Amino acid sequence: MPVRIDAIKTRVKYYGVFDFKQIYRDVRDKLTDLSYIKGDDYKYIEPYYSEKESSDPREAKTIWIWWRTKKIEENSTFYEQHIDLDFHLRFCRDMEVMVDDAKKRVWKAEIEVLMDSYVLLDPDDKWKNHWFLKTVLPLFYKRIWRKRREDRKNSTITDTYKVQAMIKDSFEMHHFMPRTPDQFFQPYGYKGNV
């Protein structure tokens, strides 16, 4: 069984009008830039999708989407960095808004993005199944590999905060990461009462 080292759990919650398709693409692109998704792996990061339509008009539609992403260094198979994202959308209603003299289909909903990041040591159980390395594993990752373990954990935390800041930027919410002058994505939250 791999050793799991928890990094951070965080979330973004927003209620308003937004373009979920664009946010979905932007988060996928950000994870690709951070090397958590490589090539065509984006087709396989979504192990669960659930959509429930309620007969109650106030509740409308509820959607759950789970993403499981991992980052594997080329030089080491001893560890994997993971960011798990859970999108939970409630009270989803389709709307049309005018943006730059063009109609755009958007959703009015409550969205909550839960992020859980962690580092897995010995994910393939190569050390646990080896006759000698299984006795050395606890000593190795607790003492010898401690500084490197903390570096990987902090790198995972930083990547999680970058994804969180990108999501908050798209909803035009405040965040605590430094702003970059030229961003490759447009904010897709809409201000005002709808």
Secondary structure, DSSP 8 states (H G I E B T S, - for coil): --EEEEEEEEEEEEEEEE-HHHHHHHHHHHHHHTTSS-GGGGGGS--EEEEEE-SSTTT-EEEEEEEEEEE--SS-SSEEEEEEEEEEEEEEEEEEEEETTEEEEEEEEEEEEEEEEEEEESTT-HHHHSTTHHHHHHHIIIIITHHHHHHHHHHHHHHHHHHHHHHHHHTT---SS---SS-SS---B--S--
